[in-house]
Amino acid sequence: MSTKRGGLLSKKAFCRLTDLEYGELERWADKEGFPVSTILRHLVRRALEDRQRFGRVGKWGVL
């Protein structure tokens, strides 16, 4: 599988969520019409882009 950026989706990352967090994420994904994995990839990509753009901001900002 590839992305619009031309990169191959060859690596997997795992995270643990509470039932409440996963339920909220699942409802969001259902509402948007995407799988949870697509929402997570988007959030990770956004976080990485923000970090690149803004650098380390502080305790509550971009890491």
C-alpha positions in Angstrom: 0.0 0.0 0.0 1.3 3.5 -0.8 0.4 7.0 0.3 -0.2 10.1 -1.7 3.3 11.2 -0.7 4.7 8.2 -2.5 5.9 6.4 0.6 5.2 2.8 1.2 3.2 1.8 4.3 5.6 -0.9 5.4 6.0 -0.3 9.1 3.5 -0.9 11.9 3.2 0.9 15.2 1.1 -0.2 18.1 -0.5 1.8 20.9 -2.8 1.0 23.8 -5.9 3.0 24.4 -8.5 2.9 27.1 -11.9 1.6 26.1 -13.2 5.2 26.3 -10.5 6.6 24.1 -10.9 3.8 21.5 -14.7 4.2 21.5 -14.3 7.9 20.9 -11.8 7.3 18.1 -14.0 4.7 16.6 -17.1 7.0 16.6 -15.0 9.7 14.9 -13.8 7.3 12.3 -17.3 6.0 11.6 -18.6 9.6 11.4 -15.9 10.5 8.9 -16.3 7.3 6.9 -12.7 6.1 7.4 -11.1 3.2 9.2 -9.6 3.9 12.6 -6.1 3.2 11.1 -6.5 6.0 8.6 -7.5 8.5 11.4 -4.5 7.4 13.4 -2.1 7.8 10.4 -3.5 11.3 9.8 -3.0 12.3 13.4 0.5 11.0 13.5 1.4 12.7 10.2 -0.1 16.0 11.5 1.9 15.7 14.7 5.1 15.1 12.8 4.5 17.9 10.4 3.7 20.3 13.3 6.9 19.2 15.1 8.9 19.9 12.0 7.2 23.3 11.4 7.3 24.5 15.0 9.9 22.5 16.7 9.7 21.6 20.4 7.4 24.1 21.9 7.3 23.1 25.5 5.6 20.8 28.1 2.1 21.3 26.7 2.9 22.2 23.1 4.3 20.2 20.2 6.8 17.6 21.3 
